[in-house]
Amino acid sequence: MTDTPTIPYPRIGLLIDGEWIYDRPVLANVENPSTEAILGTVPRASAADLDAALQSSARGFEVWRKTLPSARAALMRRAAALVRERAEAIAPIFVAESGRTLTEVRNEIERSATFLDWDSEELKRNYGRMIPSEGQFQQYVVREPIGPVAAFTPWNVPMSAPSRKISASLATGCSIILKPSSETPATACLFAQCFLDAGLPRGVLNVVFGESDEVSRALVLSPITRLVTLTGSTHVGKHLSRLAVETMKPVLMELGGHAPVLIDDGIDPVGVAKLAANWKFRMAGQFCSAASRFLVHRNVYSAFVAALSQEADTWPVGDGFTPGVMMGALANRRRLAAMETFVKDATDRGARVTAGGGRLGNRGWFFQPTVLADVPPDALIMTDETFGPIAPCMAVDSMDQALEIGNSLPMGLAGFVFTNDMATADHLTRELQAGSVAMNCFTSPGAEAPFGGYRDSGIGREGGPEMHHSYTIAKTVAERRVRV
């Protein structure tokens, strides 16, 4: 099952005011999901450390907000270049602590650099506007950086999630305090080092680890931070949002999803199944826009389920370093237990396992690519975010029924539509309540397009020009054109 090379794991520290701090009590161990071996430890920030990070961020903001846009852009380009230069050194560490495949982490490293590329150009277009005025008055609007940002990022995308938030902060003139996941800390720290080596001033980027509630309260309740952003679960997002209200600061939340896939009559079930397998089983299904509910027209349902099951049965699973492997381990024991619960609950309610269905081996957190057929709408997997390599399938009599089921949950992050009827395509893409909808393909917005959700899937958008709305404040200036 495993073929893990011996990799020197870097020491994890707190980044405060431009310096790495290592001599702190241990918060947690870092585990290799493929081998269950302990890679290293994560330090716990004290209350004094968190206060130092906040004070540093306040000073860094005063420097960075006054830095010329051209200088900010140049630094971001240097950081992106360093990310690419160090990709092959970062990738093995990324694989070891995440359980993902080498190909997947290389792709994420490159994706992270593209956020810096795009934002370094887009920052030049953070335009204000002139307002037509009457008489002796003139009004205009400028967009100013909102201030120090408190950012919280998850274990599943330990470089691209920090990159979205760091890139947007630096582009708009904000400083940022980042709290990455303690399960995949080295990837985030190695990414942060690229900014230091690119010449980022002290305090503009701080990185802290610690007990979650303690760090959240210190960063969110502080009057120093002016924006709270999270990529994570809806539960945590609501908690941080409640804290943010105490100091009247806005939030940017990219939260959970449960993406429906609406598959119409008349499509090629085998071809769509091949596309679906790639999007469902990549990253072991542990990403927020993963396909999670397959709502398939009854006329093509059996053929689609058979083709998807065949794909799942032949999907190569193993240690991320093994050549040819296309799916690695789940991130932790919790995800393995969740998958087992999903399968048992669905089968207890009448669903059929047509591929996979259980753990692989007895070392590491490997789970078989799994297809469940005839899943009833009240099954746990149809209502709770899966975040794993299980594809639940349900037959529907029409796309209107599929749409109703697709919109039935309080989450709405991503959705997918497969149809050859253009009127149906137009109707479904308009009516599907999700922040991003892909038609006849599986994809997720990159740097150039906004990404976020409806309702419980979040507030605000990351990526595209829309990201300026969260990281800046619009200021209206009125001038009276007379001597005083």
C-alpha positions, 0 to 999 in steps of 0.5 A: 500500500505504501512506498513512502521515501524518507523525507526530512520534515521541517521544523514548524514555527510561529512567524511573528514580526518577520521571525520564526519562533520555535521554542513553544509548547507542543500543540499537536503531532503531525501525522502522515495519513498514508503510514500513520507515522509522526512527522513532527510537532506544531507549536502552540502560540501563547496569549502574548504571542497572539498579541505580538502578532496583532501588534506586528500586523498593525505596524505592517499594515501602516507600511504596506498600505502606503507601498506603491501598487507597482512595488506590491505587484513586483513583490508578489511576482517574486514570491510566485517565482520562488514558489515555482522554483521550490515546487519540487522541494515543497511537493514531497513534504506536502504529500507526506503530511496530506496523504495526497498524490504527487501529481495533485500537490504539484498541481496545487502548488502551481495553482497557488502561484497563479493566484499571485500572478493574477492578483499582481496584475489585477491590483492595478485595476482597483479603480475608484470612480467619479460621480456626476455632480451638480453645481460647485460640488464634485464627488468621487469614490476611492477604494482603500485597504480594509486593514489587517486580516485574520485568515483561517485555512483548512487541511485539505488545500494547505497552499491554495487556500492560504494563497487566495487570502494572502494574495488578495490581502497583499494586492489590496494593501492589507496585512494578514495574520494566517492560522493554517491547519495544524494537520498540514502546517509545513506546506503553509510555512514553506509557502510563507517563507517564499514571501519573506525571501521575496522581501515582504516587510516585517509584520505584513504576514504573520503565521500562528498556530494554537488552540482553535478557540483561543486563537479565534477569540484573540484574532477576531475580537481584537480591534486591530483586525478589520476582516475575518476570512475562513475557508472551512466548515459552515459550523466554524464559519457561523462561530467566527461570524458571531465573534466578528459581530462583537467588533462590527467587522465584515467576514468573508466565508468560503464554507461547505458544499454538497454539489449536485450533478444533474445528468439529463436524458440523451447524454453519453453515460459512459463518457460522463461517468469517466469525467465524473470519476476524475472529479469525484475521486481526485483528492479522495473527494476532499475538496469543497466543490467535489461532486457529491450527489448524482441525480441521474435521469432514469433513462440513462441511470443504469448505464451511468451507474455501471460505468461509474462503478467500473471506473471506481473499481479500476481507480489506482489507490495507494501512497501518494509517492507510488507511480501510477496512483491516482488517489491517496489516503484520506487526511485523518482517522476522522474522515475514514470513520465518516466514510464508514458511517455514510456507507452503513447508513445508506445501505441500512436505508436500502442503497446498494454498494456497486463499487468499493464500500470499505477501508483498504488495508490496515495501515494508513487512512485509505478508503476504496473509491465507492459508488452507492446506487439507489440512495434514498433522499433521507440518507445521511450522505444526501444531506451532509457534506461527504468530503470523501470518495463516495459517489451516491447516485439517485434516479430521477424522472425529470430535470425539474425533479433533479433541480428540486433535489439539488436546491433542497439543502441550505448549502449552495457552493457548486453545481454541475449540469450535463445535458444536450438540450440548450433550453434545459441547460439555460433553465438549469444553470439559471435556477440552480442555487450555487455560487458556481455552475459548470455545464457539460464539464467539471471545473472550479473557478480559478484566480480570474473568476469569483468563487463562493456560495449561497446561503450556508455555503458562505458570504462574499467571493474570493477571486476575480475583481469581486475579491476587492469588495471584501478586502477594501472599503469604498470611501466617498469624497465630496469637494466644494469647488470654491475658495474658503 
